[in-house]
């Protein structure tokens, strides 16, 4: 039970960020909110490798999403980054990688 609660606790920032999507219509303001949430989350608890994993997720998923969009696999109506995707999406993906990394670490300790 502790494992499940610990994983859920690590997922809260991602859940909050997803919940903000329909509430904040301005992509740049939403990106700012995401950055604030991430900074606060990392100030509260920062593990070794979090920033590296965040940057990897941000860059890798930006490139992946770009190719998905260019091949017609995905489309977005909010296109504030490169005219094809919302600017906040790579930021969300970056922190999702951090949450996944932490969840894997929790599961490995069990």
N, CA, C and O atoms as a Tinker XYZ file with bonds, in Angstrom:
   440  protein
     1  N      0.823000   -1.198000    0.000000    73     2
     2  CA     0.000000    0.000000    0.000000    64     1     3
     3  C      0.864000    1.257000    0.000000    63     2     4     5
     4  O      0.550000    2.247000   -0.661000    81     3
     5  N      1.971000    1.197000    0.764000    73     3     6
     6  CA     2.893000    2.337000    0.811000    64     5     7
     7  C      3.432000    2.642000   -0.582000    63     6     8     9
     8  O      3.562000    3.808000   -0.957000    81     7
     9  N      3.743000    1.606000   -1.346000    73     7    10
    10  CA     4.286000    1.776000   -2.692000    64     9    11
    11  C      3.299000    2.520000   -3.584000    63    10    12    13
    12  O      3.674000    3.458000   -4.287000    81    11
    13  N      2.051000    2.103000   -3.552000    73    11    14
    14  CA     1.020000    2.741000   -4.377000    64    13    15
    15  C      0.866000    4.207000   -3.991000    63    14    16    17
    16  O      0.801000    5.072000   -4.865000    81    15
    17  N      0.806000    4.496000   -2.700000    73    15    18
    18  CA     0.658000    5.875000   -2.247000    64    17    19
    19  C      1.874000    6.723000   -2.609000    63    18    20    21
    20  O      1.735000    7.890000   -2.975000    81    19
    21  N      3.037000    6.149000   -2.509000    73    19    22
    22  CA     4.266000    6.859000   -2.849000    64    21    23
    23  C      4.303000    7.186000   -4.350000    63    22    24    25
    24  O      4.689000    8.288000   -4.739000    81    23
    25  N      3.905000    6.235000   -5.173000    73    23    26
    26  CA     3.850000    6.472000   -6.621000    64    25    27
    27  C      2.802000    7.529000   -6.942000    63    26    28    29
    28  O      3.050000    8.415000   -7.760000    81    27
    29  N      1.637000    7.448000   -6.310000    73    27    30
    30  CA     0.601000    8.454000   -6.525000    64    29    31
    31  C      1.076000    9.843000   -6.113000    63    30    32    33
    32  O      0.800000   10.827000   -6.800000    81    31
    33  N      1.788000    9.923000   -4.994000    73    31    34
    34  CA     2.309000   11.211000   -4.532000    64    33    35
    35  C      3.274000   11.803000   -5.557000    63    34    36    37
    36  O      3.274000   13.014000   -5.783000    81    35
    37  N      4.088000   10.965000   -6.172000    73    35    38
    38  CA     5.007000   11.447000   -7.207000    64    37    39
    39  C      4.277000   11.861000   -8.478000    63    38    40    41
    40  O      4.811000   12.633000   -9.274000    81    39
    41  N      3.069000   11.359000   -8.675000    73    39    42
    42  CA     2.288000   11.664000   -9.868000    64    41    43
    43  C      1.435000   12.921000   -9.723000    63    42    44    45
    44  O      0.912000   13.423000  -10.718000    81    43
    45  N      1.288000   13.430000   -8.526000    73    43    46
    46  CA     0.409000   14.582000   -8.289000    64    45    47
    47  C      0.759000   15.779000   -9.177000    63    46    48    49
    48  O     -0.150000   16.360000   -9.768000    81    47
    49  N      2.038000   16.180000   -9.302000    73    47    50
    50  CA     2.315000   17.333000  -10.183000    64    49    51
    51  C      1.849000   17.113000  -11.625000    63    50    52    53
    52  O      1.341000   18.037000  -12.260000    81    51
    53  N      2.020000   15.903000  -12.140000    73    51    54
    54  CA     1.590000   15.604000  -13.509000    64    53    55
    55  C      0.064000   15.669000  -13.603000    63    54    56    57
    56  O     -0.472000   16.210000  -14.570000    81    55
    57  N     -0.624000   15.134000  -12.626000    73    55    58
    58  CA    -2.091000   15.161000  -12.607000    64    57    59
    59  C     -2.597000   16.605000  -12.560000    63    58    60    61
    60  O     -3.546000   16.959000  -13.258000    81    59
    61  N     -1.959000   17.429000  -11.737000    73    59    62
    62  CA    -2.341000   18.847000  -11.649000    64    61    63
    63  C     -2.095000   19.540000  -12.988000    63    62    64    65
    64  O     -2.930000   20.315000  -13.454000    81    63
    65  N     -0.944000   19.259000  -13.604000    73    63    66
    66  CA    -0.638000   19.895000  -14.889000    64    65    67
    67  C     -1.663000   19.504000  -15.958000    63    66    68    69
    68  O     -2.114000   20.355000  -16.724000    81    67
    69  N     -2.025000   18.240000  -16.009000    73    67    70
    70  CA    -3.031000   17.801000  -16.984000    64    69    71
    71  C     -4.372000   18.462000  -16.690000    63    70    72    73
    72  O     -5.085000   18.859000  -17.611000    81    71
    73  N     -4.718000   18.581000  -15.406000    73    71    74
    74  CA    -5.973000   19.216000  -15.025000    64    73    75
    75  C     -6.048000   20.687000  -15.404000    63    74    76    77
    76  O     -7.142000   21.223000  -15.582000    81    75
    77  N     -4.911000   21.342000  -15.528000    73    75    78
    78  CA    -4.882000   22.757000  -15.893000    64    77    79
    79  C     -5.133000   23.010000  -17.386000    63    78    80    81
    80  O     -5.491000   24.124000  -17.769000    81    79
    81  N     -4.952000   22.004000  -18.216000    73    79    82
    82  CA    -5.047000   22.190000  -19.671000    64    81    83
    83  C     -6.371000   22.833000  -20.098000    63    82    84    85
    84  O     -6.340000   23.819000  -20.835000    81    83
    85  N     -7.528000   22.322000  -19.671000    73    83    86
    86  CA    -8.768000   22.974000  -20.115000    64    85    87
    87  C     -9.053000   24.295000  -19.390000    63    86    88    89
    88  O     -9.879000   25.086000  -19.846000    81    87
    89  N     -8.385000   24.530000  -18.284000    73    87    90
    90  CA    -8.655000   25.736000  -17.495000    64    89    91
    91  C     -7.839000   26.947000  -17.943000    63    90    92    93
    92  O     -8.305000   28.082000  -17.845000    81    91
    93  N     -6.627000   26.709000  -18.433000    73    91    94
    94  CA    -5.747000   27.804000  -18.849000    64    93    95
    95  C     -5.637000   27.759000  -20.373000    63    94    96    97
    96  O     -4.975000   26.883000  -20.930000    81    95
    97  N     -6.281000   28.693000  -21.030000    73    95    98
    98  CA    -6.360000   28.683000  -22.496000    64    97    99
    99  C     -5.118000   29.267000  -23.174000    63    98   100   101
   100  O     -4.847000   28.957000  -24.334000    81    99
   101  N     -4.364000   30.107000  -22.465000    73    99   102
   102  CA    -3.164000   30.715000  -23.029000    64   101   103
   103  C     -1.991000   29.746000  -22.856000    63   102   104   105
   104  O     -1.610000   29.418000  -21.733000    81   103
   105  N     -1.431000   29.300000  -23.962000    73   103   106
   106  CA    -0.357000   28.300000  -23.913000    64   105   107
   107  C      0.874000   28.791000  -23.162000    63   106   108   109
   108  O      1.520000   28.017000  -22.455000    81   107
   109  N      1.200000   30.057000  -23.309000    73   107   110
   110  CA     2.398000   30.598000  -22.650000    64   109   111
   111  C      2.183000   30.713000  -21.143000    63   110   112   113
   112  O      3.100000   30.451000  -20.365000    81   111
   113  N      1.004000   31.095000  -20.737000    73   111   114
   114  CA     0.672000   31.145000  -19.314000    64   113   115
   115  C      0.668000   29.725000  -18.730000    63   114   116   117
   116  O      1.155000   29.503000  -17.621000    81   115
   117  N      0.126000   28.789000  -19.473000    73   115   118
   118  CA     0.111000   27.392000  -19.025000    64   117   119
   119  C      1.536000   26.848000  -18.903000    63   118   120   121
   120  O      1.848000   26.138000  -17.947000    81   119
   121  N      2.395000   27.176000  -19.858000    73   119   122
   122  CA     3.801000   26.752000  -19.783000    64   121   123
   123  C      4.459000   27.348000  -18.539000    63   122   124   125
   124  O      5.231000   26.672000  -17.860000    81   123
   125  N      4.156000   28.608000  -18.242000    73   123   126
   126  CA     4.681000   29.242000  -17.036000    64   125   127
   127  C      4.196000   28.547000  -15.775000    63   126   128   129
   128  O      4.965000   28.348000  -14.834000    81   127
   129  N      2.925000   28.177000  -15.754000    73   127   130
   130  CA     2.379000   27.432000  -14.612000    64   129   131
   131  C      3.097000   26.091000  -14.460000    63   130   132   133
   132  O      3.423000   25.680000  -13.346000    81   131
   133  N      3.340000   25.415000  -15.574000    73   131   134
   134  CA     4.038000   24.132000  -15.538000    64   133   135
   135  C      5.445000   24.293000  -14.982000    63   134   136   137
   136  O      5.889000   23.498000  -14.154000    81   135
   137  N      6.139000   25.321000  -15.439000    73   135   138
   138  CA     7.500000   25.558000  -14.954000    64   137   139
   139  C      7.484000   25.834000  -13.457000    63   138   140   141
   140  O      8.340000   25.338000  -12.724000    81   139
   141  N      6.517000   26.623000  -12.999000    73   139   142
   142  CA     6.402000   26.907000  -11.559000    64   141   143
   143  C      6.137000   25.624000  -10.764000    63   142   144   145
   144  O      6.747000   25.408000   -9.717000    81   143
   145  N      5.243000   24.784000  -11.250000    73   143   146
   146  CA     4.927000   23.520000  -10.578000    64   145   147
   147  C      6.171000   22.632000  -10.521000    63   146   148   149
   148  O      6.455000   22.021000   -9.490000    81   147
   149  N      6.899000   22.562000  -11.611000    73   147   150
   150  CA     8.095000   21.726000  -11.664000    64   149   151
   151  C      9.168000   22.253000  -10.718000    63   150   152   153
   152  O      9.785000   21.478000   -9.988000    81   151
   153  N      9.391000   23.548000  -10.726000    73   151   154
   154  CA    10.396000   24.132000   -9.828000    64   153   155
   155  C     10.022000   23.867000   -8.373000    63   154   156   157
   156  O     10.869000   23.469000   -7.573000    81   155
   157  N      8.759000   24.088000   -8.033000    73   155   158
   158  CA     8.314000   23.823000   -6.655000    64   157   159
   159  C      8.466000   22.346000   -6.303000    63   158   160   161
   160  O      8.888000   22.007000   -5.197000    81   159
   161  N      8.126000   21.484000   -7.230000    73   159   162
   162  CA     8.238000   20.042000   -6.985000    64   161   163
   163  C      9.693000   19.631000   -6.777000    63   162   164   165
   164  O      9.999000   18.827000   -5.896000    81   163
   165  N     10.577000   20.183000   -7.586000    73   163   166
   166  CA    11.991000   19.836000   -7.446000    64   165   167
   167  C     12.618000   20.465000   -6.208000    63   166   168   169
   168  O     13.545000   19.900000   -5.627000    81   167
   169  N     12.120000   21.631000   -5.801000    73   167   170
   170  CA    12.607000   22.230000   -4.560000    64   169   171
   171  C     12.164000   21.403000   -3.351000    63   170   172   173
   172  O     12.896000   21.269000   -2.370000    81   171
   173  N     10.950000   20.855000   -3.445000    73   171   174
   174  CA    10.438000   20.035000   -2.352000    64   173   175
   175  C     11.207000   18.721000   -2.256000    63   174   176   177
   176  O     11.582000   18.284000   -1.168000    81   175
   177  N     11.435000   18.098000   -3.414000    73   175   178
   178  CA    12.148000   16.817000   -3.435000    64   177   179
   179  C     12.885000   16.697000   -4.755000    63   178   180   181
   180  O     12.280000   16.606000   -5.823000    81   179
   181  N     14.191000   16.697000   -4.656000    73   179   182
   182  CA    15.003000   16.543000   -5.858000    64   181   183
   183  C     15.922000   15.352000   -5.664000    63   182   184   185
   184  O     16.671000   15.269000   -4.690000    81   183
   185  N     15.847000   14.444000   -6.601000    73   183   186
   186  CA    16.690000   13.262000   -6.572000    64   185   187
   187  C     17.775000   13.396000   -7.631000    63   186   188   189
   188  O     17.645000   14.148000   -8.597000    81   187
   189  N     18.824000   12.660000   -7.425000    73   187   190
   190  CA    19.916000   12.674000   -8.389000    64   189   191
   191  C     19.397000   12.236000   -9.762000    63   190   192   193
   192  O     18.695000   11.231000   -9.881000    81   191
   193  N     19.747000   12.991000  -10.776000    73   191   194
   194  CA    19.361000   12.655000  -12.140000    64   193   195
   195  C     18.035000   13.241000  -12.590000    63   194   196   197
   196  O     17.677000   13.105000  -13.760000    81   195
   197  N     17.293000   13.888000  -11.698000    73   195   198
   198  CA    15.979000   14.431000  -12.077000    64   197   199
   199  C     16.077000   15.445000  -13.215000    63   198   200   201
   200  O     15.288000   15.397000  -14.158000    81   199
   201  N     17.031000   16.352000  -13.129000    73   199   202
   202  CA    17.150000   17.395000  -14.157000    64   201   203
   203  C     17.560000   16.784000  -15.494000    63   202   204   205
   204  O     17.053000   17.182000  -16.543000    81   203
   205  N     18.467000   15.829000  -15.456000    73   203   206
   206  CA    18.898000   15.155000  -16.684000    64   205   207
   207  C     17.736000   14.412000  -17.333000    63   206   208   209
   208  O     17.538000   14.492000  -18.546000    81   207
   209  N     16.970000   13.690000  -16.522000    73   207   210
   210  CA    15.810000   12.950000  -17.042000    64   209   211
   211  C     14.771000   13.926000  -17.584000    63   210   212   213
   212  O     14.175000   13.673000  -18.631000    81   211
   213  N     14.547000   15.037000  -16.886000    73   211   214
   214  CA    13.603000   16.060000  -17.358000    64   213   215
   215  C     14.035000   16.582000  -18.729000    63   214   216   217
   216  O     13.230000   16.633000  -19.659000    81   215
   217  N     15.293000   16.966000  -18.850000    73   215   218
   218  CA    15.783000   17.508000  -20.119000    64   217   219
   219  C     15.725000   16.471000  -21.239000    63   218   220   221
   220  O     15.390000   16.801000  -22.376000    81   219
   221  N     16.055000   15.210000  -20.914000    73   219   222
   222  CA    15.960000   14.146000  -21.914000    64   221   223
   223  C     14.517000   14.008000  -22.396000    63   222   224   225
   224  O     14.266000   13.959000  -23.600000    81   223
   225  N     13.560000   13.944000  -21.451000    73   223   226
   226  CA    12.150000   13.819000  -21.820000    64   225   227
   227  C     11.674000   14.996000  -22.639000    63   226   228   229
   228  O     10.952000   14.821000  -23.621000    81   227
   229  N     12.071000   16.192000  -22.248000    73   227   230
   230  CA    11.667000   17.407000  -22.956000    64   229   231
   231  C     12.184000   17.375000  -24.395000    63   230   232   233
   232  O     11.425000   17.628000  -25.330000    81   231
   233  N     13.447000   17.071000  -24.574000    73   231   234
   234  CA    14.043000   17.085000  -25.916000    64   233   235
   235  C     13.569000   15.900000  -26.760000    63   234   236   237
   236  O     13.158000   16.077000  -27.907000    81   235
   237  N     13.627000   14.696000  -26.190000    73   235   238
   238  CA    13.250000   13.495000  -26.948000    64   237   239
   239  C     11.786000   13.536000  -27.379000    63   238   240   241
   240  O     11.458000   13.183000  -28.512000    81   239
   241  N     10.921000   13.961000  -26.488000    73   239   242
   242  CA     9.500000   13.977000  -26.841000    64   241   243
   243  C      9.139000   15.146000  -27.745000    63   242   244   245
   244  O      8.176000   15.056000  -28.507000    81   243
   245  N      9.883000   16.233000  -27.678000    73   243   246
   246  CA     9.658000   17.319000  -28.635000    64   245   247
   247  C      9.954000   16.823000  -30.042000    63   246   248   249
   248  O      9.181000   17.061000  -30.970000    81   247
   249  N     11.066000   16.141000  -30.191000    73   247   250
   250  CA    11.442000   15.599000  -31.502000    64   249   251
   251  C     10.434000   14.540000  -31.947000    63   250   252   253
   252  O      9.995000   14.553000  -33.097000    81   251
   253  N     10.066000   13.632000  -31.060000    73   251   254
   254  CA     9.101000   12.580000  -31.402000    64   253   255
   255  C      7.752000   13.157000  -31.795000    63   254   256   257
   256  O      7.179000   12.774000  -32.815000    81   255
   257  N      7.246000   14.082000  -30.981000    73   255   258
   258  CA     5.945000   14.701000  -31.284000    64   257   259
   259  C      5.999000   15.423000  -32.633000    63   258   260   261
   260  O      5.052000   15.362000  -33.417000    81   259
   261  N      7.101000   16.096000  -32.890000    73   259   262
   262  CA     7.248000   16.816000  -34.160000    64   261   263
   263  C      7.113000   15.852000  -35.338000    63   262   264   265
   264  O      6.415000   16.148000  -36.308000    81   263
   265  N      7.787000   14.687000  -35.253000    73   263   266
   266  CA     7.691000   13.709000  -36.344000    64   265   267
   267  C      6.296000   13.091000  -36.423000    63   266   268   269
   268  O      5.792000   12.844000  -37.519000    81   267
   269  N      5.669000   12.839000  -35.273000    73   267   270
   270  CA     4.293000   12.322000  -35.290000    64   269   271
   271  C      3.356000   13.303000  -35.985000    63   270   272   273
   272  O      2.491000   12.905000  -36.765000    81   271
   273  N      3.535000   14.571000  -35.699000    73   271   274
   274  CA     2.685000   15.598000  -36.300000    64   273   275
   275  C      2.965000   15.713000  -37.794000    63   274   276   277
   276  O      2.036000   15.764000  -38.600000    81   275
   277  N      4.221000   15.754000  -38.157000    73   275   278
   278  CA     4.590000   15.907000  -39.572000    64   277   279
   279  C      4.171000   14.711000  -40.422000    63   278   280   281
   280  O      3.963000   14.856000  -41.626000    81   279
   281  N      4.045000   13.530000  -39.814000    73   279   282
   282  CA     3.600000   12.353000  -40.568000    64   281   283
   283  C      2.082000   12.174000  -40.513000    63   282   284   285
   284  O      1.544000   11.241000  -41.108000    81   283
   285  N      1.392000   13.068000  -39.798000    73   283   286
   286  CA    -0.057000   13.017000  -39.736000    64   285   287
   287  C     -0.619000   12.100000  -38.662000    63   286   288   289
   288  O     -1.833000   11.904000  -38.598000    81   287
   289  N      0.231000   11.538000  -37.820000    73   287   290
   290  CA    -0.228000   10.645000  -36.762000    64   289   291
   291  C     -0.987000   11.436000  -35.694000    63   290   292   293
   292  O     -1.975000   10.952000  -35.143000    81   291
   293  N     -0.523000   12.647000  -35.407000    73   291   294
   294  CA    -1.157000   13.509000  -34.404000    64   293   295
   295  C     -1.406000   14.885000  -34.996000    63   294   296   297
   296  O     -0.722000   15.325000  -35.920000    81   295
   297  N     -2.407000   15.550000  -34.434000    73   295   298
   298  CA    -2.654000   16.954000  -34.772000    64   297   299
   299  C     -3.066000   17.677000  -33.494000    63   298   300   301
   300  O     -3.641000   17.078000  -32.585000    81   299
   301  N     -2.767000   18.955000  -33.438000    73   299   302
   302  CA    -3.135000   19.775000  -32.289000    64   301   303
   303  C     -3.824000   21.039000  -32.773000    63   302   304   305
   304  O     -3.476000   21.586000  -33.820000    81   303
   305  N     -4.785000   21.489000  -32.018000    73   303   306
   306  CA    -5.418000   22.768000  -32.330000    64   305   307
   307  C     -4.660000   23.914000  -31.676000    63   306   308   309
   308  O     -4.749000   25.060000  -32.118000    81   307
   309  N     -3.923000   23.602000  -30.632000    73   307   310
   310  CA    -3.075000   24.597000  -29.967000    64   309   311
   311  C     -1.660000   24.404000  -30.503000    63   310   312   313
   312  O     -1.021000   23.388000  -30.229000    81   311
   313  N     -1.172000   25.378000  -31.265000    73   311   314
   314  CA     0.078000   25.188000  -32.003000    64   313   315
   315  C      1.075000   26.320000  -31.740000    63   314   316   317
   316  O      1.543000   26.960000  -32.682000    81   315
   317  N      1.396000   26.566000  -30.498000    73   315   318
   318  CA     2.267000   27.673000  -30.138000    64   317   319
   319  C      3.765000   27.351000  -30.238000    63   318   320   321
   320  O      4.586000   28.262000  -30.132000    81   319
   321  N      4.135000   26.097000  -30.437000    73   319   322
   322  CA     5.544000   25.726000  -30.578000    64   321   323
   323  C      5.785000   25.209000  -31.993000    63   322   324   325
   324  O      5.205000   24.202000  -32.397000    81   323
   325  N      6.625000   25.884000  -32.728000    73   323   326
   326  CA     6.950000   25.542000  -34.121000    64   325   327
   327  C      5.718000   25.545000  -35.024000    63   326   328   329
   328  O      5.767000   25.023000  -36.138000    81   327
   329  N      4.624000   26.123000  -34.557000    73   327   330
   330  CA     3.394000   26.148000  -35.337000    64   329   331
   331  C      2.721000   24.803000  -35.477000    63   330   332   333
   332  O      1.844000   24.629000  -36.323000    81   331
   333  N      3.132000   23.823000  -34.633000    73   331   334
   334  CA     2.567000   22.481000  -34.780000    64   333   335
   335  C      2.059000   21.855000  -33.488000    63   334   336   337
   336  O      1.217000   20.958000  -33.535000    81   335
   337  N      2.553000   22.309000  -32.331000    73   335   338
   338  CA     2.162000   21.703000  -31.056000    64   337   339
   339  C      2.129000   22.770000  -29.973000    63   338   340   341
   340  O      2.721000   23.835000  -30.147000    81   339
   341  N      1.456000   22.512000  -28.865000    73   339   342
   342  CA     1.447000   23.484000  -27.769000    64   341   343
   343  C      2.812000   23.542000  -27.077000    63   342   344   345
   344  O      3.464000   22.516000  -26.888000    81   343
   345  N      3.228000   24.732000  -26.709000    73   343   346
   346  CA     4.545000   24.930000  -26.103000    64   345   347
   347  C      4.682000   24.223000  -24.753000    63   346   348   349
   348  O      5.788000   23.886000  -24.332000    81   347
   349  N      3.566000   24.005000  -24.088000    73   347   350
   350  CA     3.607000   23.379000  -22.769000    64   349   351
   351  C      3.765000   21.853000  -22.838000    63   350   352   353
   352  O      4.126000   21.232000  -21.839000    81   351
   353  N      3.505000   21.253000  -23.977000    73   351   354
   354  CA     3.520000   19.793000  -24.087000    64   353   355
   355  C      4.894000   19.172000  -23.789000    63   354   356   357
   356  O      4.961000   18.212000  -23.021000    81   355
   357  N      5.985000   19.680000  -24.363000    73   355   358
   358  CA     7.284000   19.098000  -24.008000    64   357   359
   359  C      7.635000   19.271000  -22.525000    63   358   360   361
   360  O      8.312000   18.424000  -21.942000    81   359
   361  N      7.181000   20.346000  -21.930000    73   359   362
   362  CA     7.439000   20.570000  -20.503000    64   361   363
   363  C      6.702000   19.510000  -19.682000    63   362   364   365
   364  O      7.259000   18.946000  -18.740000    81   363
   365  N      5.458000   19.249000  -20.046000    73   363   366
   366  CA     4.681000   18.205000  -19.382000    64   365   367
   367  C      5.350000   16.841000  -19.560000    63   366   368   369
   368  O      5.479000   16.084000  -18.598000    81   367
   369  N      5.768000   16.531000  -20.763000    73   367   370
   370  CA     6.445000   15.263000  -21.021000    64   369   371
   371  C      7.729000   15.157000  -20.211000    63   370   372   373
   372  O      8.028000   14.100000  -19.655000    81   371
   373  N      8.486000   16.241000  -20.141000    73   371   374
   374  CA     9.731000   16.225000  -19.387000    64   373   375
   375  C      9.513000   15.845000  -17.936000    63   374   376   377
   376  O     10.233000   15.007000  -17.392000    81   375
   377  N      8.512000   16.465000  -17.304000    73   375   378
   378  CA     8.276000   16.121000  -15.899000    64   377   379
   379  C      7.641000   14.741000  -15.758000    63   378   380   381
   380  O      7.853000   14.063000  -14.752000    81   379
   381  N      6.872000   14.322000  -16.745000    73   379   382
   382  CA     6.312000   12.960000  -16.707000    64   381   383
   383  C      7.445000   11.937000  -16.687000    63   382   384   385
   384  O      7.333000   10.910000  -16.017000    81   383
   385  N      8.526000   12.200000  -17.404000    73   383   386
   386  CA     9.690000   11.311000  -17.358000    64   385   387
   387  C     10.261000   11.238000  -15.948000    63   386   388   389
   388  O     10.651000   10.165000  -15.487000    81   387
   389  N     10.312000   12.382000  -15.263000    73   387   390
   390  CA    10.813000   12.404000  -13.884000    64   389   391
   391  C      9.910000   11.550000  -12.998000    63   390   392   393
   392  O     10.406000   10.758000  -12.195000    81   391
   393  N      8.594000   11.700000  -13.133000    73   391   394
   394  CA     7.653000   10.917000  -12.330000    64   393   395
   395  C      7.796000    9.421000  -12.625000    63   394   396   397
   396  O      7.716000    8.597000  -11.714000    81   395
   397  N      8.006000    9.078000  -13.880000    73   395   398
   398  CA     8.198000    7.669000  -14.252000    64   397   399
   399  C      9.486000    7.134000  -13.651000    63   398   400   401
   400  O      9.510000    6.028000  -13.112000    81   399
   401  N     10.559000    7.916000  -13.740000    73   399   402
   402  CA    11.848000    7.496000  -13.157000    64   401   403
   403  C     11.701000    7.230000  -11.667000    63   402   404   405
   404  O     12.192000    6.222000  -11.158000    81   403
   405  N     11.034000    8.122000  -10.981000    73   403   406
   406  CA    10.844000    7.973000   -9.537000    64   405   407
   407  C      9.968000    6.757000   -9.221000    63   406   408   409
   408  O     10.212000    6.041000   -8.250000    81   407
   409  N      8.960000    6.537000  -10.042000    73   407   410
   410  CA     8.075000    5.385000   -9.827000    64   409   411
   411  C      8.826000    4.072000  -10.014000    63   410   412   413
   412  O      8.639000    3.127000   -9.248000    81   411
   413  N      9.669000    4.020000  -11.026000    73   411   414
   414  CA    10.477000    2.817000  -11.245000    64   413   415
   415  C     11.398000    2.583000  -10.052000    63   414   416   417
   416  O     11.562000    1.449000   -9.601000    81   415
   417  N     11.990000    3.639000   -9.550000    73   415   418
   418  CA    12.874000    3.522000   -8.385000    64   417   419
   419  C     12.110000    2.986000   -7.169000    63   418   420   421
   420  O     12.631000    2.152000   -6.428000    81   419
   421  N     10.897000    3.455000   -6.966000    73   419   422
   422  CA    10.061000    2.988000   -5.865000    64   421   423
   423  C      9.754000    1.499000   -6.034000    63   422   424   425
   424  O      9.846000    0.728000   -5.079000    81   423
   425  N      9.394000    1.106000   -7.238000    73   423   426
   426  CA     9.074000   -0.301000   -7.509000    64   425   427
   427  C     10.291000   -1.200000   -7.335000    63   426   428   429
   428  O     10.163000   -2.332000   -6.868000    81   427
   429  N     11.460000   -0.709000   -7.703000    73   427   430
   430  CA    12.680000   -1.508000   -7.549000    64   429   431
   431  C     13.043000   -1.718000   -6.086000    63   430   432   433
   432  O     13.678000   -2.719000   -5.753000    81   431
   433  N     12.661000   -0.809000   -5.214000    73   431   434
   434  CA    12.970000   -0.921000   -3.796000    64   433   435
   435  C     12.068000   -1.909000   -3.082000    63   434   436   437
   436  O     12.372000   -2.349000   -1.973000    81   435
   437  N     10.968000   -2.256000   -3.710000    73   435   438
   438  CA    10.008000   -3.165000   -3.061000    64   437   439
   439  C     10.495000   -4.575000   -3.065000    63   438   440
   440  O      9.812000   -5.466000   -2.561000    81   439
